[in-house]
Amino acid sequence: ENAATELESSPGVALVYVDCVAHASICQNYRVNKYPTMKFIRGGELMKSEYRGQRSVEAITGHIKSLMEDPVKQLHGDTELSLAKEANKKKFVLGYFTSTNSYSYEVFKASAQVMHGQCQFYAIIGDDAKEKIDAMGKENIFLINDVDHPEKVFEGSVTDQPQLSTWVKDNCVPLVREITFENGEELTEEGLPFVILFHDPEDQDSVKLFTQKVSEQCQDQRNGVNFLHADGFKFAHPLSHLGKRTGDLPVLAIDSFKHMYLFPQFENIHRPGRLRRFVEDLHSGRLHREF
C-alpha cells in the first residue's frame, strides 16, 4: 500500500492485490503457488519474470520505475549495428523508425517492455534509418542473428503490439532453453517452475523430441513454466534426488523449487497430451498431493 501511494504520480502504473483464499481461481490462472508473489502485467500480457527483490517500499518502487524505462537501445548506423551483431551471439530485434515520437516506435517500445529480460531490442532512428525505410517503403522490424534467416522480416503490422510480441516470443526466445551452471541463477530469478529434460550431451534426439512435444502441446504454458534441457552428467546431483543415475537418461522432471516431480517414463512423451497433463497436474496441485 505504501508503494502504491509512492507511485500515485507515475502514469500508467496500478498496484493491485488478490486474496488467494477468497479468489483461488484468479491465483490459479496466474500460476501463483507461493506467497507473497508479485507479478507484472504489461500491455495486457503477463511478464515472465516475477519480482524477487527486497520487500521494501524503496526496492519495489525502484523496480517498477526501472520497468517503465525505455528498454530499447538506439544504434547509429551500420557500424554500430555490426558491433551489436558481434556482441550479441543470441538473436535480437531491430527496428527502423522515422522518429521516437512515431506510434510504431511506441508499440515497439511496449513490446520490448513486455519481453524485458527475454530478448534485446535495438532501434535505428531518423536519418540513420532513412535509407532502409525508403527501400522498404515503410518503417520495419527485423530479427537479427537467426541462423536460418540472418535478417528475418516481421510481416505483421508495426502498430499491432500483441501481434509483434507474439512474433518476438516465437522467434527470439527459444521454446526450450538449455540450463547450465552459468545461467541457472538467472533462470531461477524468473520465478517459474522448471520442466527439465536431463539427457546425455551426445543425445540430441531426445532434446528434439522434447522440443517437438512442447511445441505441439504446451505453447500456451510458457508464461507458467520454463521448458529446459540439461546435461545429465553435469547435473547428476539433482538426478540423484529423483532416484536416477546417468544410466537412466533421458529423464524428464518438474522442479517447483519445493519438490521435484518425476515424469514416470520418458517414452510416455509419445502419448497424445501426456506432457501437457503433466504440466497441468503441477498447477492443479495434483503432483504435490501424489508426492
N, C-alpha and C positions, 0 to 999 in steps of 0.2 A: 504493500500500500504506500509506503514511503517512496519507493522507486517510482510508482505511478504518479505521485504528486510531483516528484522531481522532474518527470518527463512531460508534464501537462503542457508546457510551452513548445514541445517538439512536435511539429506537424507530422501526421501520418503514423503516429505511434499510439497503440492502445494496449494496456496490460489488463488481462482478464484472468480469473481463476475458476477452476471447476472442482466441486466437491465430488470426488470419485466414488464415494459411497452412495450418494443420492443420484448421481448421474453416471452409473457404471458403463453404460453403452457408449457414451462420448469418449470416456477414457480408453475403452477397448478399441474404438475406431482409430484413436490416435496412438495406439500401441504403448500405453502407459502401464508399466509393470513394477514401478518403484516410486517412492515418494520422499521428498518432493521432486517433481520432474518439470522442467521448464523447456517448452518447445516454441519455435518461432514459425509464423506463417507470413509469407511474403508474396504479394501479388496473387493471393488465393491459393498458394501452394505451400505445403509443409516443407520447411527446410530440413535437410538431412541431419545437420548437427544440432544436438541438444546443448543447453547451457550447462557447463560442468565447472564453472569458476566458483569463486567465493560467494557465500550467501550474505553479501553486504550491499547496502544501497549504492555505494560508490562503484563496486565491481559490476553489479547488474546494469546500472545506468551507463557505465563506461562501455560495457559490451554491446548494449543496444545501440548506443551512439556510433560505435565502430561499424555496426551492420548498416547504418544509414549512410555511411560514406560511399563515395563513388569507387567501386572496386575495379573499374576499367583503367588499364594502363595505356597512356597515349604514346604512340610512336610517331616519329617524324621522318618519313621517307623509307626508301628501300634498304638503306644501310642499317638503320635501327631494326627493321624487320628481319634482316639476315642475322643480326646478332641475337634477336629473340628466338629465331628458329634454332640456332646453335645452342643457346642456353636452355631451351625447353626441349628435352628429349620426348616429352609427352605431347599429346595433341593439345591445341589451344584454338580459341575462336578469335577471328579477326574481322572487324567491321570497318567499312569505308563510309564516312558521313560528311555531309556538307558543313555541318556545324554541331556543336554540343547542345545547341538550342533546338535542334530538329526533333520532331516527335519520334522518329525512328531511333534516334540515339537514346531517348528516354526509355523506350521499350528495350533496347539493347542493355542499358544500364540496369533496368529492373530484372532482366533475365540473369545478368551477372550477379545481382544480389541474391536471387533465388538459388543460384548454383554456387554460392560462396563456398570456397574450400574444395570444390569438386572439379572445377575447370577454370582455367585462366582466360580472361577476356582482354583483348587489346583493341585499340581503335586508331585509325589514321584519319585525321580531320582536315577539312578545309582545302587549302591549296595543295597540301601533300596528297590529298585523296582525289583531286580533280581529274587527273588522267585516267584513273581506274573507273571512276564514276561515269565519265564521258564515254569510255569504251564499253561499259556495261549498259549505259543508258539509265542508270538508277543507282541509288545507294545500295550497297550489297554486303553480304556476310559470308565468310568462308571458314571452313575447318582446315587448320594447318597442321602439318606433320603427320597426317594419316598415311599409313604405309601404302595402302592401295590407291589413295587419291591425295596427292600432295596438296592440292587446293580444292577441296570439295565445296561446291556452292550450295548455300541454303536456298532452296527453290520456293519456299513459302513467302508469306507477307512479312516484311520487316517491321510492320506495325502490329503484328499479332503476337503478343508476348507469350501466351500459353503455348502456341504452336512453336515458337522459337525455343522456349525452354525444353519442350519435349524433344525437339530435334537435337539440341545440345546434349541432353541426357542420353539419348540413344546413340549419339555418335562420338561424344567426347569422353564420357565416363564408361569404362569397361563394365560389362554386365557382371563378370566375375573377376575380381581382383586377386592378385597374389599377396598374401600376408607374409612378412619377413620380420626378423628381429629389428630391422631398421624402421619399418613403418607401423609396427604393431601398436605402439602407444598412440600414434596419430589416428589409426582406425578405431581404437578403443574410445578416443575422445569424441567420436561421432555419437557414442551412446546407444548404438544399435546392437542387438544380439548378432552373433556370427553364425551363419550356416556355412560350415567349413569342410572342404574335402581335403583330407590328408592323403597324399599319394607319393609313389616313388617318383623322384625327379625325372627318371627316364620314361615314365609312363605319362605321355601327354594325351593318350586316347581317353583316359578316364576324365581328364580335365575338359576335353572337347565334348564328351557325352554329358557331363555335369552342366556345362555352359548351355548346351542344346536344350536340356530339360528345364533349366531355369528360364530360358527364353520362351519355351513353349507353355510353361505352367505358371511362372511366377513374376512376370514383368511388372504386375501391379503391386508386388510385395516389396519393391526396392526401397520404399520410404520407411519400411518397418524392420528390415533386417539387412545385414551386409552379406552378400554371397562371396565367399573367398575360397582360395585353394592354397595349400601349404605343402612344403617339402616335409614328408612324413619322417624322414631321417633326422632332420634338424629339429623338428617338433615332436620328438619321441616322448618327451615328458608328458605333455597333455594326452598323448595316446595311451600312456600307462594308466592315467586316471580313468580312462574308458575301459580298462582291462584288455587293451590291444597292444600288439607289438608291430614292428615294421614288417614282419612276415604276413600280417593280416591286411596290408594295404591293397587297394584303396579303402579308406574308412570315411564315412560321412557322419557328421555330428552337428549339433547346435550347442553353442556356448552362450548362455544367457547372462554370464558374469556371476551368476549364483550357482548354477549347476551346468553340467554338460550332459546332453541327451544324445544317445546313440541311435542312428538310423539302422534298423535291425540287420538288413543285408543290403550291400551296395547294389547287388543285382536287381533288387526290387525297384530301383530307379526307373527301370524299363516299364513298370506298370503304369497305366494311364492315371494321372492325377495323384500318384503316390507321393511325390516330392512336395507338391502343394499342400497336401493334407498334413504332412509332417510340419510344415511351417505354420499352418493354421492351428494345429494342435498346441504349438508353443503359445500363440496369442490367446487361445481359449483357456489355457491353464491345464489342459489335459495331460501334457507331458509331465508337468510338475506333480499332478495328482498321482500319476502312474509311477513316477520316480519315488 
